[in-house]
Amino acid sequence: MSQLFIIFLVLPLAHTTFIDFRSYKDYKVYKIVGNNEDLTKIIEFLNGITELPFYNVRNNRAEVMIAPELDEVFSNAVNLFNLEKTILVDDYSKIMAEEKSANRQDSKFSWTAYYDVDGIYDYLKNMSTVYSNWTELVVGGQSYEGRQLLGLKINTPTETDKIKSIIFIESGIHAREWITPATTTYFINQLLTSSDPAITTLRDRFEWQIFPTVNPDGYHYTHTRDRMWRKTRSKSSLFCHGADPNRNWDYNWGQYGISTNPCNYQTYAGSQPFSEIETRTFSEYISNLDNILAYIAFHSDAQMLLVPYSDSVEHTGNYDDLIKIGNTSLEYGEKVNGEKYDGPATAAEILYKASGGSMDWVRNQLATPIVYTYELRGTYFHWPPSRIFEQGDEVTQMMVGLFTEACNLGYC
């Protein structure tokens, strides 16, 4: 009998139930350091007896969120491997309270607070009205609960009939990564309102299709029920819901970085490729677009730039160009706040192997030449709402740098 199983027998079973809004009162985030094998065993053990709202293991370090009733089980497991734990966050509910109390500028959409999906969609609708001559609402698909995957197309008039290349931006595929829709709407605002020649040139040179939240059901759920929810909200089993929509695309589906357990809180890949209506309808929409030059996905919060393919250390045909373009993008971003990103590289090289993601499917299926995933900044999926503009300005300059270099290399 394993020592971890003895811990399970001796100590009370930890479980999580909630009917209304999950408060995360006294939930702690711990850091533990050791070899990845031991850390993975601890995480697997804990996952076997409860839902872990958040965890990651890489580079011989683990971070994990622990419910108060699981503290004793967790401490015993850590002690069994002679590891040390450090508290990073003492009470996650305090972080949530900061997010909820953020300042909103009357009824006007702002970047000092986080908005639910209806607020984001109202902003897109308003912008399509204010700038009706060169913006248009576009529907990229639908959700399990019947919401639209709503985006904004920006296409300023030109003096020629030349069809512009499309820059396609996706964010919010993981529901709890709130900074990504906020940053994406900030970038939309920059494209529409800035008088900076570098930004207006960027806007006018391409057609932009930007989708701030492509998992609207899950995102709404993080605002109304469970802040740490990551997946969709489909019914995946008798008692469980959702699949990870960035493990559900039909590229090497189910190979790496996934769970086959429908109740897994984070990485259940779905019953089959495109089992989720969000990924299925969204991929159909993308497939019907001609002339896509670039596909950009925004996630948080690893602070790195990733290139295809996420489950391999083998490199794509224009890998060297992607690295050069990506480095220029990061250099532009670093000049804003002095923040340095890791990469560019594949996720398999600097993060972890993961299959079934949108970026890899787009690259493989559509042969889109410029494809990246930006992992924005933050800790435990939190970024202070009063500082959204910092990442917004960084991302704006990253986009300027990315397409300046891409054009220099002949992609435009």
Phi, psi and chi 1 to 4 in degrees:
 res  aa     phi    psi   chi1   chi2   chi3   chi4
   1 MET       -  130.0 -177.1  179.2  -65.5      -
   2 SER   -71.8  153.0   73.8      -      -      -
   3 GLN   -63.9  -35.1  -69.2  172.9  -65.1      -
   4 LEU   -65.2  -36.4  -78.6  178.3      -      -
   5 PHE   -69.4  -32.7 -174.1   66.1      -      -
   6 ILE   -62.7  -42.8  -67.9  171.8      -      -
   7 ILE   -56.5  -41.8  -68.1  175.4      -      -
   8 PHE   -62.8  -38.6  172.6   72.8      -      -
   9 LEU   -72.9  -38.0  -68.9  175.4      -      -
  10 VAL   -77.9  -37.3  171.0      -      -      -
  11 LEU   -99.3  154.3  -64.3  173.6      -      -
  12 PRO   -65.1  146.7   23.4  -33.4      -      -
  13 LEU   -68.6  127.7  177.8   66.4      -      -
  14 ALA   -91.8  139.8      -      -      -      -
  15 HIS  -151.0  161.9   65.5  -80.2      -      -
  16 THR  -125.9  125.6  -59.1      -      -      -
  17 THR  -129.9  145.1   59.3      -      -      -
  18 PHE  -155.3  141.3   62.3   99.2      -      -
  19 ILE  -102.6  -44.0  -62.8  174.0      -      -
  20 ASP  -103.9 -109.0 -167.0    9.5      -      -
  21 PHE  -103.0  129.5 -173.7   75.5      -      -
  22 ARG   -76.8  115.5 -169.0  171.9 -174.4  173.0
  23 SER   -81.1  -27.7   73.4      -      -      -
  24 TYR    59.2   28.1  -72.9   96.7      -      -
  25 LYS   -63.1  125.5  174.8   67.4  175.4  171.6
  26 ASP    66.7   12.3  -64.3  -35.8      -      -
  27 TYR   -71.6  131.6  -84.2   63.5      -      -
  28 LYS  -109.5  151.1  -66.1  177.8  173.9   57.0
  29 VAL  -109.2  123.3  178.0      -      -      -
  30 TYR  -110.1  152.2  -73.3   96.0      -      -
  31 LYS  -111.4  132.5  176.6 -177.3   73.9  173.9
  32 ILE  -129.3  142.1   46.2  179.3      -      -
  33 VAL  -119.1  134.7  178.3      -      -      -
  34 GLY   175.3 -167.9      -      -      -      -
  35 ASN   -78.1  150.3   66.3   69.4      -      -
  36 ASN   -59.2  -32.1  -78.2  -11.6      -      -
  37 GLU   -64.3  -47.6 -177.8  178.4   -4.3      -
  38 ASP   -66.2  -41.4  -73.0  -13.9      -      -
  39 LEU   -63.0  -40.5  -63.9  175.4      -      -
  40 THR   -65.3  -38.4  -60.3      -      -      -
  41 LYS   -61.6  -42.3  -73.8  179.8  179.8  177.6
  42 ILE   -63.4  -45.4  -69.7  174.9      -      -
  43 ILE   -62.9  -44.0  -63.8  -60.2      -      -
  44 GLU   -62.3  -40.5  -71.1  176.3  -13.2      -
  45 PHE   -61.8  -48.9  164.6   68.2      -      -
  46 LEU   -63.8  -39.0  -64.6  172.2      -      -
  47 ASN   -65.2  -24.5 -101.4  -30.0      -      -
  48 GLY   -74.0  -17.8      -      -      -      -
  49 ILE  -117.8   -6.5   59.4  174.1      -      -
  50 THR  -163.0  169.3 -169.0      -      -      -
  51 GLU   -83.8  120.9  -67.0  175.8  -15.8      -
  52 LEU   -90.9  114.4  -70.9  178.4      -      -
  53 PRO   -62.7  -29.2  -19.9   31.3      -      -
  54 PHE  -156.3  138.1  159.2   74.8      -      -
  55 TYR  -163.1  154.4   63.3   88.6      -      -
  56 ASN  -152.4  151.9   67.1   49.3      -      -
  57 VAL  -134.3  119.2  178.2      -      -      -
  58 ARG  -165.5  151.4   59.1 -172.2  175.7   99.6
  59 ASN    54.3   42.5  -60.6  -31.0      -      -
  60 ASN    59.2   33.3  -62.2  -45.1      -      -
  61 ARG  -144.8  139.6  164.6 -174.8  169.4  135.8
  62 ALA  -125.2  144.1      -      -      -      -
  63 GLU  -123.2  135.3  -65.8  172.3  -10.9      -
  64 VAL  -148.3  140.1   57.1      -      -      -
  65 MET   -94.4  129.8  179.0  179.3  -77.6      -
  66 ILE  -122.9  128.9  -60.8  -64.6      -      -
  67 ALA   -70.6  151.2      -      -      -      -
  68 PRO   -57.9  -36.3   14.7  -27.7      -      -
  69 GLU   -73.0   -9.9   65.1  -92.1   22.0      -
  70 LEU  -100.6   -2.0 -165.5   64.5      -      -
  71 ASP   -55.5  -44.4 -111.4  -21.5      -      -
  72 GLU   -68.3  -42.0 -172.3  176.7   -0.6      -
  73 VAL   -60.2  -46.0  176.9      -      -      -
  74 PHE   -61.4  -46.2  173.4   70.0      -      -
  75 SER   -62.7  -39.9  -65.0      -      -      -
  76 ASN   -66.4  -38.8  -82.0  -84.5      -      -
  77 ALA   -65.7  -41.8      -      -      -      -
  78 VAL   -64.7  -43.6  170.1      -      -      -
  79 ASN   -63.9  -34.0  -69.1  -22.9      -      -
  80 LEU   -57.5  -35.6  175.7   64.5      -      -
  81 PHE   -96.8   11.1  -73.1   96.2      -      -
  82 ASN    54.8   42.4  -64.0  -45.5      -      -
  83 LEU  -105.3  164.1  -56.0  174.7      -      -
  84 GLU  -112.1  141.3  -67.3 -174.9    3.6      -
  85 LYS  -114.7  148.1   65.4 -178.4 -171.3  -61.8
  86 THR  -129.9  134.5  -56.7      -      -      -
  87 ILE   -80.6  122.8  -64.8  176.6      -      -
  88 LEU   -96.1  -38.4  -59.5  175.7      -      -
  89 VAL  -132.1  124.9  175.2      -      -      -
  90 ASP   -82.0  -32.0 -175.5   65.5      -      -
  91 ASP  -154.4  103.9 -177.8   -5.4      -      -
  92 TYR   -66.7  -22.3 -162.3   81.4      -      -
  93 SER   -63.7  -25.9   67.9      -      -      -
  94 LYS   -68.5  -36.4  -65.7  178.2 -178.9  177.9
  95 ILE   -64.9  -43.0  -72.1  176.9      -      -
  96 MET   -63.2  -37.5  -67.6  167.0   55.6      -
  97 ALA   -63.9  -38.0      -      -      -      -
  98 GLU   -62.1  -41.9  177.3 -168.0  -12.2      -
  99 GLU   -64.1  -41.2  -68.3  174.8  -22.4      -
 100 LYS   -71.8  -30.1  -71.0  -69.5 -174.4 -179.1
 101 SER   -88.5    6.1   64.1      -      -      -
 102 ALA   -61.1  150.8      -      -      -      -
 103 ASN   -76.5  127.6  176.6   45.2      -      -
 104 ARG  -111.3  135.2  -65.9 -165.9  177.5 -173.4
 105 GLN   -84.7   81.6  -61.3  174.5   -1.1      -
 106 ASP    54.4 -133.2  -59.4  -39.5      -      -
 107 SER   -92.3   -4.1   59.8      -      -      -
 108 LYS   -79.7  135.4 -175.4  179.3  179.6 -179.1
 109 PHE   -63.1  132.6 -167.6   88.6      -      -
 110 SER  -135.8  175.5   70.3      -      -      -
 111 TRP  -118.8   42.9  -70.1  -85.8      -      -
 112 THR  -122.2   11.7   56.2      -      -      -
 113 ALA  -156.8  161.8      -      -      -      -
 114 TYR  -100.8  140.6  -69.4  108.2      -      -
 115 TYR  -116.0  146.0  -67.1   80.6      -      -
 116 ASP   -70.7  176.2 -158.8  -14.3      -      -
 117 VAL   -61.5  -37.1   61.3      -      -      -
 118 ASP   -64.2  -38.4  -73.2  -16.6      -      -
 119 GLY   -64.2  -40.6      -      -      -      -
 120 ILE   -66.2  -44.2  -68.4  172.5      -      -
 121 TYR   -66.5  -36.2  -78.2    5.9      -      -
 122 ASP   -62.2  -38.1  -74.7  -14.7      -      -
 123 TYR   -62.9  -46.4  170.2   74.1      -      -
 124 LEU   -60.5  -42.5  -62.4 -179.6      -      -
 125 LYS   -64.2  -41.3  -67.8  171.5 -175.4  176.2
 126 ASN   -64.0  -43.4 -176.8   51.7      -      -
 127 MET   -64.9  -35.1  -68.8  -61.1   97.9      -
 128 SER   -68.8  -22.8   71.9      -      -      -
 129 THR   -84.0  -45.8  -60.4      -      -      -
 130 VAL   -64.0  -39.6  172.6      -      -      -
 131 TYR  -113.4   51.3  -61.3   92.8      -      -
 132 SER   -65.4  -21.5   58.0      -      -      -
 133 ASN   -72.5  -23.1  -71.5  -22.6      -      -
 134 TRP  -142.8   20.5   36.1  -75.6      -      -
 135 THR  -131.2  157.9   66.8      -      -      -
 136 GLU  -154.7  135.3  177.2 -173.2  -12.0      -
 137 LEU   -69.7  137.5  -71.1  173.3      -      -
 138 VAL  -130.2  144.4  -75.5      -      -      -
 139 VAL  -109.3  114.6  178.3      -      -      -
 140 GLY   -93.0    0.6      -      -      -      -
 141 GLY   155.2 -163.2      -      -      -      -
 142 GLN  -141.8  167.1   65.8 -176.4   86.3      -
 143 SER  -109.2  169.2   75.5      -      -      -
 144 TYR   -58.9  -37.5  178.3   79.0      -      -
 145 GLU   -90.4    8.3  -66.2  176.9  -10.0      -
 146 GLY    93.8   10.4      -      -      -      -
 147 ARG   -82.5  154.3  -66.6 -178.9  175.1   86.7
 148 GLN   -82.2  149.7  -65.9  178.7  -34.1      -
 149 LEU   -90.3   95.3  -53.6 -170.4      -      -
 150 LEU   -97.1  133.7 -162.7   63.1      -      -
 151 GLY  -132.6  175.2      -      -      -      -
 152 LEU  -123.2  127.1 -170.2   69.6      -      -
 153 LYS   -96.7  129.3  179.3  165.6   73.9  172.7
 154 ILE  -117.8  118.7  -57.4  171.6      -      -
 155 ASN  -148.1   94.5 -169.3    7.1      -      -
 156 THR   -73.3  151.1   55.9      -      -      -
 157 PRO   -63.2  149.5  -19.2   31.1      -      -
 158 THR  -126.9  164.0   61.2      -      -      -
 159 GLU   -83.9   -8.0  -63.4  179.2   -3.6      -
 160 THR  -118.7  170.8   69.9      -      -      -
 161 ASP   -92.9    8.7  -65.7  -29.9      -      -
 162 LYS   -63.2  131.1 -178.6 -179.5  178.0 -178.5
 163 ILE   -77.5  128.4  -62.5  175.0      -      -
 164 LYS   -78.2  150.4  -64.2 -179.6 -176.1  178.6
 165 SER   -70.9  148.9  -63.0      -      -      -
 166 ILE   -97.3  131.2  -63.8  172.6      -      -
 167 ILE  -104.1  119.2  -49.8  -58.6      -      -
 168 PHE  -109.5  126.4 -162.2  100.5      -      -
 169 ILE  -121.5  130.1  -68.7  179.9      -      -
 170 GLU  -121.7  135.4  156.5 -125.1  -58.0      -
 171 SER  -146.3  167.8   72.8      -      -      -
 172 GLY    73.7   18.9      -      -      -      -
 173 ILE   -67.0  -30.7 -161.4  168.4      -      -
 174 HIS   -97.5  119.7  -74.5  147.5      -      -
 175 ALA   -59.2  -38.6      -      -      -      -
 176 ARG   -81.5   -3.9   62.2 -166.3  178.8 -171.8
 177 GLU   -87.3   70.1  -63.0  171.0    9.3      -
 178 TRP   -60.3  -30.0  -76.5   11.6      -      -
 179 ILE   -66.6  -21.3 -173.7   58.5      -      -
 180 THR   -74.2  -47.4   65.3      -      -      -
 181 PRO   -63.1  -36.1  -22.1   33.4      -      -
 182 ALA   -63.0  -44.9      -      -      -      -
 183 THR   -68.4  -37.9  -60.0      -      -      -
 184 THR   -66.0  -42.0  -54.5      -      -      -
 185 THR   -67.4  -33.4   53.7      -      -      -
 186 TYR   -61.5  -43.0 -173.4   98.2      -      -
 187 PHE   -65.4  -39.8  178.6   59.5      -      -
 188 ILE   -56.2  -44.9  -72.0  173.1      -      -
 189 ASN   -62.8  -37.3 -163.1   62.5      -      -
 190 GLN   -64.7  -44.6  -71.8  -69.7  -63.4      -
 191 LEU   -60.8  -37.0  -71.9  177.2      -      -
 192 LEU   -83.5  -29.8  -64.3  179.0      -      -
 193 THR  -118.0  -17.3   66.7      -      -      -
 194 SER   -70.5  145.2  177.4      -      -      -
 195 SER  -104.7    4.5   58.4      -      -      -
 196 ASP   -64.8  122.8 -178.5  -20.9      -      -
 197 PRO   -56.7  -34.0  -23.1   32.6      -      -
 198 ALA   -64.7  -36.5      -      -      -      -
 199 ILE   -79.9  -40.9  -62.2  172.2      -      -
 200 THR   -66.9  -35.2   58.5      -      -      -
 201 THR   -64.0  -42.9  -62.3      -      -      -
 202 LEU   -60.2  -44.8 -176.1   68.2      -      -
 203 ARG   -61.7  -47.0  177.4 -164.8   65.9 -155.2
 204 ASP   -77.6  -21.2  -64.2  -20.3      -      -
 205 ARG   -76.3  -26.2 -172.5  161.2 -162.3  170.0
 206 PHE  -127.5  164.5  -53.9  103.4      -      -
 207 GLU   -91.2  131.9  173.9 -172.8  -45.2      -
 208 TRP  -109.5  132.3  -64.1   83.3      -      -
 209 GLN  -123.9  115.1  -65.7 -149.0   22.4      -
 210 ILE  -125.2  122.9  -56.1  176.6      -      -
 211 PHE  -117.8  103.0  -69.4   78.8      -      -
 212 PRO   -68.6  -33.3  -22.6   34.6      -      -
 213 THR  -142.2  103.3  173.8      -      -      -
 214 VAL   -96.6    9.3  -62.2      -      -      -
 215 ASN  -131.0   64.7  178.9    9.9      -      -
 216 PRO   -65.2  -34.0   22.8  -33.5      -      -
 217 ASP   -63.9  -48.4  -63.4   -9.5      -      -
 218 GLY   -63.5  -40.9      -      -      -      -
 219 TYR   -63.1  -44.2 -177.4   69.5      -      -
 220 HIS   -60.4  -39.5  176.8   65.0      -      -
 221 TYR   -63.0  -34.5 -163.8   75.5      -      -
 222 THR   -68.6  -24.8   64.8      -      -      -
 223 HIS   -85.9  -24.3  -79.1  -96.0      -      -
 224 THR  -114.8  -20.4   57.8      -      -      -
 225 ARG  -134.4  -47.1  -64.4  -67.6  -64.3  -86.1
 226 ASP  -149.0  104.4 -176.6   -4.4      -      -
 227 ARG   -57.5  -29.4  174.7   63.6 -178.8   85.0
 228 MET   -96.0    8.3  -63.5  -58.1  -72.7      -
 229 TRP   -63.7  140.0 -170.2 -104.1      -      -
 230 ARG  -118.4  -29.5  168.7 -179.6  164.7  110.2
 231 LYS   -93.7 -172.3  -59.1 -174.3  -68.2  178.6
 232 THR   -77.1 -171.1   61.4      -      -      -
 233 ARG  -123.8   20.2  -69.8  -61.6  -57.4  160.1
 234 SER   -65.5  162.7   60.7      -      -      -
 235 LYS   -87.5  111.1 -166.1  166.4 -177.9   59.1
 236 SER   -97.2  -19.1   54.2      -      -      -
 237 SER  -160.6 -174.8   71.1      -      -      -
 238 LEU   -57.1  -40.5 -177.2   61.1      -      -
 239 PHE  -115.1   -5.2  -61.3  107.1      -      -
 240 CYS  -121.5  159.8  -60.6      -      -      -
 241 HIS  -132.1  148.1  -68.0   81.6      -      -
 242 GLY    85.2  157.5      -      -      -      -
 243 ALA  -135.6  156.6      -      -      -      -
 244 ASP   -73.3  111.7 -178.4  -19.3      -      -
 245 PRO   -71.6   -8.9   24.5  -31.6      -      -
 246 ASN  -102.3   19.4 -153.8   43.9      -      -
 247 ARG  -125.8    7.3  -58.9  -68.1 -171.8  -84.9
 248 ASN  -106.6   -0.9 -169.6 -121.5      -      -
 249 TRP   -82.1  154.6  -64.2   64.4      -      -
 250 ASP   -86.9   59.7 -166.9   10.8      -      -
 251 TYR  -134.6  112.2  174.9   75.2      -      -
 252 ASN    49.9   36.5  -77.1   -2.0      -      -
 253 TRP   -54.3  135.4  177.7   82.0      -      -
 254 GLY    78.5   13.3      -      -      -      -
 255 GLN   -89.8  -53.0  -62.7  -61.3  -53.0      -
 256 TYR  -135.2  148.2  -63.1   99.7      -      -
 257 GLY    66.7   32.2      -      -      -      -
 258 ILE  -131.6  166.0   62.2   97.5      -      -
 259 SER  -119.9  146.9  171.6      -      -      -
 260 THR   -98.3    2.8   57.7      -      -      -
 261 ASN   -89.3  116.7  175.7    9.6      -      -
 262 PRO   -59.2  -21.5  -22.7   33.3      -      -
 263 CYS   -91.6   -2.9  -63.2      -      -      -
 264 ASN   -60.1  132.3 -178.4  -85.3      -      -
 265 TYR   -72.9  -19.8 -163.9   76.2      -      -
 266 GLN  -122.2  -51.5  -62.6 -158.7   84.5      -
 267 THR  -123.4   23.2   58.2      -      -      -
 268 TYR   -60.1  124.4  173.3   55.0      -      -
 269 ALA   -86.4    1.1      -      -      -      -
 270 GLY    93.0  168.9      -      -      -      -
 271 SER   -74.5  -22.0   59.0      -      -      -
 272 GLN  -166.6  168.6   61.6 -175.1   19.9      -
 273 PRO   -57.9  135.8  -21.9   32.2      -      -
 274 PHE    59.8   30.4  -67.0  134.2      -      -
 275 SER   -64.8  -25.9   62.4      -      -      -
 276 GLU   -88.1  132.6  -55.2  -50.7  -73.0      -
 277 ILE   -62.2  -29.7 -170.4  171.3      -      -
 278 GLU   -63.1  -51.0  -68.2   87.0   -7.3      -
 279 THR   -70.8  -34.6   59.6      -      -      -
 280 ARG   -67.0  -49.9 -173.9  167.1   64.9 -107.0
 281 THR   -72.3  -34.5   57.3      -      -      -
 282 PHE   -66.7  -41.8 -161.5   48.7      -      -
 283 SER   -65.8  -35.3   65.4      -      -      -
 284 GLU   -64.9  -41.4  -69.9  168.1   -4.0      -
 285 TYR   -62.3  -46.8  175.9   80.9      -      -
 286 ILE   -62.3  -40.3  -62.7  166.4      -      -
 287 SER   -62.5  -25.8  -64.1      -      -      -
 288 ASN   -89.0    1.6  -73.1  -36.4      -      -
 289 LEU   -92.1  133.1  -66.7  175.0      -      -
 290 ASP   -95.6  154.2  -64.8  -35.8      -      -
 291 ASN    70.3   34.4 -152.0   32.8      -      -
 292 ILE   -78.9  117.4  -61.2 -179.9      -      -
 293 LEU   -86.4  -38.5  171.1   65.5      -      -
 294 ALA  -144.0  143.3      -      -      -      -
 295 TYR  -125.2  119.6 -171.1   95.1      -      -
 296 ILE  -119.7  125.6  -47.6  -65.1      -      -
 297 ALA  -111.6  139.4      -      -      -      -
 298 PHE  -113.8  129.3  -74.2  103.9      -      -
 299 HIS  -130.2  179.3  -73.1 -110.0      -      -
 300 SER  -148.1  159.8   71.7      -      -      -
 301 ASP  -138.6   57.8   42.5   21.1      -      -
 302 ALA   -90.4   -9.0      -      -      -      -
 303 GLN    56.2   62.2 -163.1  166.7  -22.6      -
 304 MET  -156.6  164.6   57.3  179.3   57.3      -
 305 LEU  -116.6  126.0  179.5   56.4      -      -
 306 LEU  -115.2  145.2  -55.0  175.1      -      -
 307 VAL  -121.2  160.9  -59.3      -      -      -
 308 PRO   -65.6  152.0  -12.8   25.9      -      -
 309 TYR  -105.7  146.5  -71.1  102.1      -      -
 310 SER   -72.3  -18.8  -58.6      -      -      -
 311 ASP  -109.0   19.4   58.0    3.7      -      -
 312 SER  -147.7  149.5  175.4      -      -      -
 313 VAL   -96.5   -0.4  -63.7      -      -      -
 314 GLU   -75.8  148.5  -65.0 -176.5    9.0      -
 315 HIS  -106.2  147.9  -65.2  156.3      -      -
 316 THR   -71.5  168.0   59.5      -      -      -
 317 GLY   -60.1  -37.1      -      -      -      -
 318 ASN  -107.9   33.8   67.7  -25.8      -      -
 319 TYR   -55.4  -44.9  175.2   83.2      -      -
 320 ASP   -60.1  -40.6  -69.9  -17.4      -      -
 321 ASP   -65.1  -42.3  -76.6   -6.7      -      -
 322 LEU   -61.9  -37.7  -70.1  177.2      -      -
 323 ILE   -67.8  -43.2  -63.4  -56.9      -      -
 324 LYS   -64.0  -46.9 -175.9  174.4  178.2   59.0
 325 ILE   -62.6  -44.5  -65.6  167.2      -      -
 326 GLY   -62.8  -40.4      -      -      -      -
 327 ASN   -62.5  -41.3  -84.7  -36.6      -      -
 328 THR   -63.2  -41.3  -59.5      -      -      -
 329 SER   -58.5  -46.5  175.2      -      -      -
 330 LEU   -67.4  -34.8  -63.4 -175.7      -      -
 331 GLU   -63.0  -42.1  -71.5  167.5    4.6      -
 332 TYR   -62.5  -43.0  -88.4   59.8      -      -
 333 GLY   -66.0  -38.7      -      -      -      -
 334 GLU   -64.2  -29.1 -173.4  177.4   -2.8      -
 335 LYS   -66.9  -18.5  -69.2  176.5 -177.7  176.9
 336 VAL   -75.2  -55.1  176.8      -      -      -
 337 ASN  -126.3    6.1  -63.9  -53.7      -      -
 338 GLY    76.6   14.1      -      -      -      -
 339 GLU   -91.5  127.6  -71.1  -69.7  -25.3      -
 340 LYS  -102.4  131.1 -173.1  172.6  179.4   59.8
 341 TYR   -96.0  150.9  -84.5   49.1      -      -
 342 ASP   -77.3  158.2  -68.0  -25.5      -      -
 343 GLY    91.2 -166.2      -      -      -      -
 344 PRO   -74.1  145.9   24.0  -30.2      -      -
 345 ALA  -167.9  172.9      -      -      -      -
 346 THR   -76.0  154.9   70.3      -      -      -
 347 ALA   -61.1  -34.8      -      -      -      -
 348 ALA   -62.9  -25.2      -      -      -      -
 349 GLU   -86.7  -37.0  -69.3  169.6  -39.8      -
 350 ILE  -125.7   -2.5   60.3  173.2      -      -
 351 LEU  -128.2  -84.2 -172.1   58.7      -      -
 352 TYR  -167.0  162.1   47.5   69.1      -      -
 353 LYS   -75.1  135.1  -75.8 -173.0  174.4 -176.9
 354 ALA  -148.8  132.0      -      -      -      -
 355 SER  -112.7  157.6  -59.9      -      -      -
 356 GLY    85.7   22.2      -      -      -      -
 357 GLY   -90.6  159.3      -      -      -      -
 358 SER   -64.5  -44.2   61.7      -      -      -
 359 MET   -57.5  -45.3  170.7 -179.0   72.7      -
 360 ASP   -67.9  -39.2  -69.1   -8.8      -      -
 361 TRP   -63.6  -44.6 -179.0   86.6      -      -
 362 VAL   -60.7  -44.6  167.8      -      -      -
 363 ARG   -63.1  -46.5  172.9   67.0 -172.9 -151.1
 364 ASN   -74.0  -43.9  178.6  -96.0      -      -
 365 GLN   -80.8  -39.1 -174.0   70.7   21.7      -
 366 LEU  -106.1   -6.2  -54.2 -179.3      -      -
 367 ALA    56.5   34.2      -      -      -      -
 368 THR   -64.8  127.2  -56.4      -      -      -
 369 PRO   -72.4  -37.0   21.5  -30.9      -      -
 370 ILE  -113.0  109.3  -60.6  173.2      -      -
 371 VAL  -138.0  127.5 -175.3      -      -      -
 372 TYR  -143.7  155.7  -67.2   96.9      -      -
 373 THR  -121.2  121.8  -67.3      -      -      -
 374 TYR   -95.5  119.5  -74.2   79.5      -      -
 375 GLU   -92.6  107.2  -73.0  -86.4   -7.2      -
 376 LEU   -73.8  179.6  -58.5 -179.1      -      -
 377 ARG   -84.1  167.0  -63.6 -168.1  -78.8  135.5
 378 GLY   143.1  174.6      -      -      -      -
 379 THR  -136.8  123.8   50.4      -      -      -
 380 TYR    55.8   39.5  -30.0  116.9      -      -
 381 PHE    66.2   25.2  -51.4  106.5      -      -
 382 HIS  -119.3  138.7  168.0   69.7      -      -
 383 TRP  -142.1  130.0 -178.7 -100.2      -      -
 384 PRO   -56.4  127.9  -23.7   33.3      -      -
 385 PRO   -62.2  -27.7   15.7  -27.7      -      -
 386 SER   -68.3  -11.7   62.1      -      -      -
 387 ARG  -116.6   17.4  -63.6  172.1   55.8 -160.4
 388 ILE   -55.7  -38.7  -68.6  170.6      -      -
 389 PHE   -59.0  -30.6   73.1   93.3      -      -
 390 GLU   -59.1  -49.2  -68.8 -175.9   21.1      -
 391 GLN   -73.3  -31.3  -62.2 -143.2   56.6      -
 392 GLY   -60.9  -44.3      -      -      -      -
 393 ASP   -67.5  -38.8  -72.8  -24.4      -      -
 394 GLU   -60.8  -49.0  -76.2  177.9   10.1      -
 395 VAL   -63.6  -39.7  162.2      -      -      -
 396 THR   -58.4  -46.1  -59.9      -      -      -
 397 GLN   -70.8  -33.0  -70.0  -54.1  -51.2      -
 398 MET   -60.9  -40.1  -74.9  175.8  179.9      -
 399 MET   -68.0  -39.3  -66.8  -61.7   97.2      -
 400 VAL   -60.2  -47.6  171.2      -      -      -
 401 GLY   -65.3  -40.4      -      -      -      -
 402 LEU   -61.1  -49.1 -171.7  150.4      -      -
 403 PHE   -83.3  -20.6  -68.9  105.5      -      -
 404 THR   -62.7  -46.9  -64.0      -      -      -
 405 GLU   -71.7  -38.0 -170.2   63.1   38.6      -
 406 ALA   -61.0  -40.4      -      -      -      -
 407 CYS   -68.9  -37.6  -68.8      -      -      -
 408 ASN   -59.7  -31.4  -73.4  -19.0      -      -
 409 LEU   -90.4    5.0  -65.8 -179.3      -      -
 410 GLY    90.4   15.7      -      -      -      -
 411 TYR   -83.8  -15.9  -75.9   88.0      -      -
 412 CYS   -96.8      -  -55.8      -      -      -
